[in-house]
Amino acid sequence: MAKTSASIVNRETSWLEFNGRVLQEAADETNPLIERIKFLGIFSNNLDEFYRVRVATLNRMLDYNKKQGESLSFSPKKVLKEINRIDREQQKEFSRIFRSIVHRLGLEGIRIVNERNLSKSQGNYVRRYFNDHVRSHLFPIMLNNLKASSLVDKSIYLAIRLSSSQNPGKKEHAIIRVPSKPLSRFVILPSTEVSTAIILLDDVMRYCLDEIFLLFGFDIYSAYTFKFTRDAELDIDNDVSKSFIEIMTESLKQRKVGAPVRFIYDKTMPEDLLEILKRKLDITETDTLTRGGRYHNFKDFVSFPDAGRPDLLYAPVPSLEHRKLPKFESILGTLRDQDIMLHYPYQSFHYIIDLLREASVDPRVKAIKMTLYRVARDSKVVNALINAARNGKAVTVFMELQARFDEEANIYWAEKLQEEGVKLIQGIPGFKVHCKLLLIRRKEGDKNVYYANVGTGNFNEETARVYADDSLLTADPQITADVNAVFHLFESKYNPPKFKSLIVAPFHMRSFFTRMINTEIRNAKAGKPAWCILKLNNLVDDKMVKKLYQASREGVKISILCRGTCTLIPGVKGMSENIEVIGIIDRFLEHSRVFVFANGGEEKYYISSADWMIRNLDNRIEVACPVNDHGLQQELKTMLRIQLRDNTRARLVNNPVTNAYKQKGSLPQIRSQLEIYNYLKGL
């Protein structure tokens, strides 16, 4: 456990420890076999984004320090060195786990084969598949003509050495992109009764290199995989004459030629070929070079085929119906009488689609407003909003164009919404809008009545099947008035209004949570019950960490559920002995943010879109929403208590033993996600 001080864990190494917990799930033999290989894909995808964002930022800091001769409060060089050390260790473990899973798959009759061990009939099938599906996607570049800007980020390439048996002096090198985006990375070969064979697309190409290069007089080939990762930071142009959509579109083009931050290559690649690639791609000693195995881009393994073996996957978990939202009854009608909370993926996201559908056709609904951050590829949410606009509703959408890695999709949807007459509010310079808000205005008698949805996760029906989030549906006049005020904030050049119920960043969320912790400190000093439960994705804000340390020293009992990065060190005498931090990695991705405070016996409950990070508290529009209904408060508290008792998938965060599992001792086994499903099923 690396530290930048005696009390703060380095943010980057903490993130790597989180990804190590994902790797543990791949190693866990109690998980179904194909799910384990998918966890390898999740680990790999996470690491790609880490290098594209965090390591790229450290490289820029390092470069700035060299140019300016100034010193930061930490050494980027030392942090990068530690990142590389941890990465090497994790890659060794990754390779070990992959070999073990491949062996186990073989025992189950699923063989991963390569171009060297195909039977004649398999070889014939591979060649037909290549010519029918692959060949048209291949455009070789001779290495002499290669420019770094020619390569597509996050893709894998074959670097190929070409020679001729008839003309030994004839030698060339070429590269070809493996087209795993339009095609599947995996090709299932005709199976026998006893086994199924799967070959990777890379190896299909290796087997058929003669189909491409024999024409040019080459008949001897050797191919080596490499992967090239770029800095993903966008350089935002401030030209006021351009629309924000134009600015973002141009910035995305810049990303495609961003500086290299990581180069992974097959360790069997000849040294001379490696040196040519490094020179052509401007790879320097400050970039991360990783000697890897035969295959890269393991993120594709998230889509590993089931090979007709559903028993090697998680058993299906049907979404639960919400007993207070029966089919064929008005959701708006229900919300007039009571608040409703949905918990994804245990309960279905289709209730939000149904709500939007109802609002789009209800003649009394006059307006719909919504924030969108990341939406599904074929978004039913966006289609429902378009339908509402076609039905004459005044539809307003704040589409966050700066949602990292979803910018292109969001630009597409933004233009689509505008074409259909939806009022689009474009980005706020200097801020991201990360809050998850829906507001419906309905004319009831001579009054406007408002209905709102405030959530912890995106309005995205695809991720809602995997991300565990909480979503409050309410007609509470104070909450809906504040939601309306947030939208006015977007439309009125950001003059912050006063909020009566919502806690809104960057205006007063930091000070609010600081006051809530101070209240617990005062109660602890007065001998009253003093505790809080905090559930977040990331806890890295130094000021909030120090405030929690102060609370711990005064006797406040603090339970933290933190899935991702955490810079706080729990359990240190005289500093944090009253703090426990656990992280849960399981089938679903824990994504909700929930904050509960004892508050002298009048407990306070909040759900939020915000983690405790500088960017969330100070540089984004975020919302924390009170949960006032006592039944819903008890629901949240029960779910949090179940998670705090988890002794199957919970790890002790920033423990002296990295990612140690929470011990169950003599207690019964508790897997919190399964327990929560059963709890909600019984409601």
N, C-alpha and C positions, 0 to 999 in steps of 0.2 A: 504494500500500500504506500504509494509515493505521496509525499506532502510538500507543499510550498512553504508551510510554516508549521509550528507545533499544533495548530488548531484547524488548519484548512488543507483539505486534500486537493491535489492538482486536478483541475477539471478534465483535462484530456485523458489522464490515466484512469480517472474514475469512469469515464465513458468506456474505455477499453475493458474495464472490469465488468461493466454492464453487459457489453457484447460477449464477454466471457461466460456470463450466465446463459446467454442464448446458446453458446457452444456446449454448455453443460446439458442443455435439453437434447442436443443432437447425440450426446454420449449416453443419455439416460435410457437404459434398456427396457424400462417400463413403458416408454413411448412406443407407439406402433412404428414399424421399421421404415415405411415410406415417409411418415411424418418426421422421423429423425433426419432423413436426407433433406427434407424441406427446411428444417432448422439450419442445416449447413448453408442453404441458399439464403435464408434470412440473415445469418451471420455475415455472409459475403456481401450482400447488398448493403447492410449497415456500414460495413467497413469501407465500401466504395464511397458512400456519402461522407463518411468521416474524413477520408483523404481529400475529397473534392472541396470540402468546406473548412474543416478545422485545421488540417495539416497545411492546406493552401494558405490559410490566414497566418499560421506560424511562419511559413516561408516568407510571406510578405513582411512580417514583423522583423524577421532576421535580416532581410534585405534593407529595410528601413534603418535598422540599427547600424548596419555597415556604412550606409550612405551618410547618415546624419551624425554618426559618432556619439549617439545618445544611448542611454541605458534604460531599459524598461525595468519594472519592479521584479521581473523574473527573466531567466535566460531562455529565449526560444530555442537556442541550440541544444541546451541540456534537455528541454522537454522533448524536442524531436528525437534526440538520442534515446530517451526513455521509451518513447512511442515505438521506435524501431525495435528496441529490445523486447518489449511486450509482444509486438506483432510477430516477431520471429518465433517466440515461444508458442503463441496461439496458432501460428501456421503449422508448426510441428504437430500440435494436438489435433488440429483440423485434419491433417493428412492421415494421422493414425485412425481417427474416427471414420473417415471416408473409406479407408481400406477395410476396416472392420465391418462397416455397413455393406460394402460391396460383397464381402465374403458371406455375410448373413443372407443377403438377397440371393446369392447363388444357391445357398442351402434351401431357399424357398422356391427355387426354380425360376428365378429372374436373373439372367446373366447379362452383365454389361460387357459387350464385346468390342473389339477394335478391328481395324482393317487387316490386321495380321492373322486373325484367327477366324475368318469367315469360311463357311463351307462353300462349295461351288454354287449351290442353289441360293444361298444367302448373298454371295457375291453378285450373282445375276440380278437379284432383287435390288441390291444397293445401286447397281449401275443403272437399272431402269428408273429407280427413284431419283437418282442424280440428274438424269437427262430430262425427266418429266417435271421435276420440281425445283432443282437447285441451280442448274447450269445458267438459267436466265438471270439469276441474281448475282453472278460472279463477274467482277471486272478487275482483273489483275493489274497491278502497277509494278513496273520494273523498278528495281531498287534505285537505279541511277536517277530515275525521274521523281523519286519520292520527296514530297514536302510534308512537313509536320501538319500543315493546314489541311492536307488531304485525308487525314484520319478522322474517323468518327469516334467521339468520346464514348466511353463505357462499352465499346465493342471489342471483340477479340479478332485477331488476325493470325494467319499462317504466314510465317516467313519461310520461303521455299528456296532451297539450293537446287539449281538445275545444271545438269551436265549431259554429255552425249557419249554413248559407248562407241559410236562410230568416229567421233571427233573429240578425243580427250582434252584438247585445248579449248573447247567451246564450253564456257561456264558463265552462268548468269545467276542473279537472285531476283526474286519477285515477292510481292506480298498480296494476299487476297483476304478480304474481310469475310468472316464467317457470318452468313446472313441469318442470325438467330432471332432477329426481330420479326421479319415477315414470316419466317418458318419456325417450326418447333426445333428446339435444340436436340430433341430425342426422336429417333426413328425406331419404331417397333417392327422387328423383322417377323416374317411368317413363323408362327410358333408350332412347336410339336406338342404332343400330348404331355410331355414331361417337363418342358421348360419354355420360357419366353426369353428371346434375346432382344436387347436394346443396344443400338449403336448411336453414338453422338454424331451430330452433324459434322463436327470437325473431322471425324474419322471417315465419314462418307466422302468428304472432299479429298482426304488423303488417298483413299482407295481409287479415286477417279481422276487423279492429277493428269494422267495421260490423255484424258478427254480434252484437256485444255492446252497442254504444252507439247504434245507429240507433233502437232502441226508445225511447230517452230523448230523441230529437229532435236528436242530434248527427250530422253527416255530414261534418265536416272533422276530420281527426286528424293529429297529428304525435307520434311516440313516440321516446323517448330512454332508452337503457339506463343504469342505475346499479347499483352494488354497495356493500353496507354490511357492514363487518367489525367484529366485536366482540372485546373482551378475553376470552380463553378461560380465564383463571385461575379456579379454583374456590375458593370460600370454604367451608372444611370446618368444619362445626358439631361441637363437642366434647361434645354432649349424650350422656352415658353411658347414658341410658335408651333410646336408639335403637340399632338394629342399624346396622352400618356400611353395609349395603345401603340402608337408609332415609336415612342421612346423605348418601350419594353421590347418591341419586335427587333429594333436595332441592337439593343443590349444582348438579346439572345443570340444574335449572329456573332457578337464578340465572344460569347462564352465558347462557341465552337472552335475558336482559335486561342483559348486561354492557355496560360503557361502550364507545362507538365508538372505534376506533383508525384506521380507514381508510375513505375514501369515494372511490370511483372513478366518474366520470361521463363520458358522451359529451360531448366538447368542443363539439359543436354545440348543446347544450342551451341554451335561452334563459336569460339572466341572472336574470330574475325568477322563473322556475321553479326554478332552482338555489337561489336565496335562500330560497324557501319550503321546499324540501326540507331545507336546512341548519338552518333554524329548527325545523322539525317534528322533525327527528332529533337535535337537540341537538349538531350538529357545530360545534366551535369551532376557533379558529385553531391550537390545540395538536394537533388531529387532522390526520392526513395526508390532504390533498385532492389527487387526481390527475386531471388532464384526460386522458381516454383516448379510444379510438376507438369505433367502433360496437358492438364486441363485448367482453364481459367474461367472467369465469369461464372462462378458457382451460383450467382443469383438466379440463373436460369433453372437451378435445381428446385426452386420453389414450385415450378410447374412440372416436376417429375411425374411421368404417367403412372397410373395405378396398375397398369398391366393386367387388368381384370382381377385384381386381388383387393377388394374392398376391406378384407379382414386385416390388411396391413396399413389401413388408415384409421383415423379417429372414427368412432361410431357416430352416425349423424345425430345432431342435437336439434330437434325441431324447435322453432321459435315458439315461445309461450304466448298465448293470447292474454291480453289484459282484461281481467274480469269486469272492469268498469267501462270498457270500450267495446261493447258487443257489436257484432256485425249489423249493418243496415240501420244503425242509429246514428244520429248527428253527433259528431265529436264536439262541435261548437256548443250544442245544447248541453252536453255533459259538463263542459268547462264553465258554463254559467253557474253551476252549482258547486263545483269542487275542483281543486287542483289535481292534476294527474302527473305522475312521474314514470317515464319509460327508462328501462335499463337495457341497452344493447350490449351484446347480441342475444341476450337471454330472451328479450322481447323484440318483436319485429319492428324494423324501421318503416314498414308499410303504413303504420299509423300516420306518419308525417306525410307520406304520399296521399293517403286518404284525406287528411285534413286539407292539403292543398287542392285536391280534386274537388272536395266539397266547397271550399271557398271560391274556386274558379267558376262554379256554376250557380252558386247561391245568389239570387238577384239582389239580396240585401247587402251582400259584401261589396264594398265600394273600392277598397284599396288593399294591396298586399305589399309589404316591404320585407326584404330579406338580405342577409349578408351571406356571401358565398366565398369560401376559401379554397377548398379542394372538392371537386365534384366528380361523380362517376363518369366513366368513359361515355356511356350512353345514358345520360342523366335523366331519370324520370322526374327529378326535382325541377330541372330547367324546363323540361317539356311541360310540366304542370304550370309553371309560371308563364310560359308562352301561351298556353291554352287560356289562362286567366286573362292575359292581355287581349287575346282574340275575342273573349267574351265581354270586353268592355271595361274590365277592372283597371284601375290605375296601379300599375305594377312598377315598383322601384327596387333595383338590386344594387347593392354595393358588391362588386366583384373585385376581390383582391388579386391584382395582376402579379404581385410579387411573391406569391406562394411558391417557395423554392421547389424547383423541378416540375412544377405544374403550370409554369407560366404560359407555355404554348397552348395547352388545353384551355386555360382560362381566357386567353386572348380569343381563341376560337369561339367559346361560348359567349363571351362579351359581345362579339360582333353579331352572333346569331340572335342574341336577345335584342340588340339595337335594331336589327332588321325587322323584328316582330313588334316594334313599338314599345318595348320595355324601356323605362327610364333607367339609364345606367349611370351610377356614380363612380367615377374613376378614382384612382389612388390618391392618397394624401401624402404629399412630399414629406419624407422624413419619418413617416409612421407606416406600420402595417396594421390593417384591421383584421384582428384575429378572433374577435368575439363571434359567437354563433347565435344569431338572433333572427326571429321571424315575428312579424306583426301583421295582424289582420284587423281591418276596420270595417265594422258592420253597422248599418243603420237599423236601429231597433226603436220603433216609435219615432219620437222627434230627437233622439239622442244618438250620438256615435258611441258604440261600445267596442272596446279593443280586446283582442285575444293575442297572447304571446307564447312563443316557445323560446326558451333559453337553454342552451345545451353546453356540454363540455367537449363535444366532438363535432366533426364536420357534417354537413347535410349531404351525406354520401352513402347511397344504399349499398355500395360494394364494400367499403371499409366497415360499415356498421354490422356486417356479418362476422367481423373478426375483432374489431376494436371494442373494448368494454367502456361504454360511456353512459352518462346520465343525462336525461333530457326532461326539463320541467315544462308542462303545458299549464297555462294559467290565464284567468281573466281578472286577477287581482288588480284593482285600479291603480295602486301605487306602482306596481311592477310594470304594468303595461304603459303607464304614463312615462316612466323612465326609459323604457325601450323606445318609445316614440321620440323622447328627447335625444337619445343616441343617434337616431336617424336624422333628426334636425341638426345635430352636431356635424354630420357628414355634409349636409346640404347648405349650411350657413357659414361656410369658411371657418368652421372649427372654433367658434366661440363657445367655450365649455359652459353648459347650463349647470344648475344645481340639481343634484339627484337626491331623491328622498329615500329610495330603497336599494337601487343597484349600487355596487361599488365599481367605479370605472377607472381604469388605468388609461393614460399615465397621470391622471389628475389627483386621485387620492387613494388608490389601492394600497400603495406601500404604507402610507401613514395609517390607513384603517387597520391593516393587519398588525402593524406595530402597536396600535392602541389596544387591540384585542389581546395581544400577548402581555402588554403592560397591565391590563385588568387581571389576568391570571396571576401575574407576579404580586400584585397588591393583595389578591385573595389568599395566595399562599402565605404571605407575611401575616395576614390576619387569622391564619389557621383555618380558613375555609377550604372546601374542595377546590383544587386548582389543577386542571389538566386540559390538554387539547389533543385532537387527532388530526393529522395532516396527511392527505393523500395527494401526491403530485407525480408528474413524470420526471421533473428535474428540480433539484434544490442546489443552486450554485451562487445565490446572491450573498456576498460577504456580510452585508449589513443585517440581513435576516438571519443568517447563520449565527452571528454574534448575539443578536437579540434572543435567539433560542438558547444559546449557552447561558446568557444571563438568567433566563427563566428557569433553566435547569438548576443553576446554583441556588436559586431562591426556593427550590422545592416543587416547581411545577412539573407534573408528570406528562411527558410528551411522547406520543406514539406516532411514528412517521412511516408511511407506506410510500416508498420512492422507487419506481421501476427503473429509471435511467441513471443520469449523472447526479451524484450527491457529493458535495464537498465538506459536509459536516461529519465529524467523527464522534460517534456515540459512545457512551459507557466509560468515559475517562473521569476518574475521580477528581473532584474539585472543579470540573468544567462541564461535563455532560453525563454524569452518572444517572440522571433521571430521564435520559433520552434513549429510546430504542428505534432503530431504523431497519426495516426489512424491505427487500425487493422481491416481487413475485413475477416469475416468468413461467407461462403455461400456454395452453392451447390458444387462449385469447390474449390480445395485447392490452394490458391495463393502461387505459388512457384518460380516465376521468380524474378531475381535480375536485376534491371534497375537503372542506375545512369545518371542524366542529370544535367549539369552545365551551367549557363548563359554565363560565359566566356567572358564577355565584349561585348555581342551581337553576338559572333560567337559560338553558342551553341554546346556543346559536349555531345554525347550520347554513352553510353556503356551498353552492356548486359554482365552478368557474371554468373558463377557457384558459386561465393563466397559470403557468408555473412560477416558481420564485426564482426568476432570473432577471438580470438587468433589462434585457430586451423586452420581457413581458411587463415588468412593473413600470418601466420608464420610457419605452420607445414603441409601444404598441397600444392600439385601442383594444382593451380587454374588459371583460365584465365578470364580476362575481355577483351571484344572485342569491338572496336569502330564500331558504325553504321554510315557510311559516306553518304549514300544515303539520300538526303533531303526528298524524299517522305516517306521513312521508318522512318526517324526521326519524321516527322509530325504524322505518324501512332502511334508511341510509345507515343508521347506527348499527342495526343488526348486520348489514352487509360488511361494514367496516370491522366489526368485532369478529366476524367469521374470518376475514382476511388476516387479522392480527393473530388468530389462532392457527393459521396455516402452518403445518409442519411437514409438508410434502414438496411444495414448490417455492417455499419462502427461503430466501438466503439472508444472512446477516450482512448488511452493507457496511463497508469500511471496518470490517473485523480484522484483527491481526492475521487470521487465516482467510485468504482471499476467497470470497464467495462460498463461505461455509454454510451448509444447510442448517436451518433452524432445527434443533434436536427435538424429537417428540417425547423422549423419555418413556414413561409408562402411559402417556396419553394416547387415546385412539388416533388413528391416522386421519388427518383433515386435509383435503384438497379443496381449497376455498372456492374455486370456480365451479366445481361440481356441487359443493354445498350451497352456494348461492343459487344455482339453477334449481335445486330441489326446494330451497326456501321460497323462491318466487313462484314456483309451481304450486306450492301449498297456499299461497295467498288467495 
